[in-house]
Amino acid sequence: MAEGLPLTVSQVCRRFPGARGAKHVTPSTVTLWILAGCPDRSGIRVRLAATRCGSQWLIKPSDLDSFFTTLAADPTTHSTPPTHRSATQQQRTAENAGERLKKMGA
């Protein structure tokens, strides 16, 4: 797809066939891709990039290309995303590590 004007959810729906005999994907499916994402071949969730404009979502055609390319990519080429921990989680991890070291005699 070429870069062009952003598409609405209903325009995206008309571009792709649905499952189990449905003519097109449903608006709720596309909205789910935006809000919750879809697992790729390695199990990592990938979200469709979109911009909220008033009461509707707008999706760039290039973002649709990126979304489907990422979903179809070979899982061995993915690097694991960094884990983001809160300061409290980091502190608990450090305390637990310290306790384990003490038990080991370090």
Secondary structure, DSSP 4 states (H G I P E B T S, - for coil): ----S-EEHHHHHHHS--STT-SS--HHHHHHHHHT-EE-TTS-EEPPP-EEETTEEEE-HHHHHHHHHHHHS-GGGPPPPPPP--HHHHHHHHHHHHHHHHHHT-
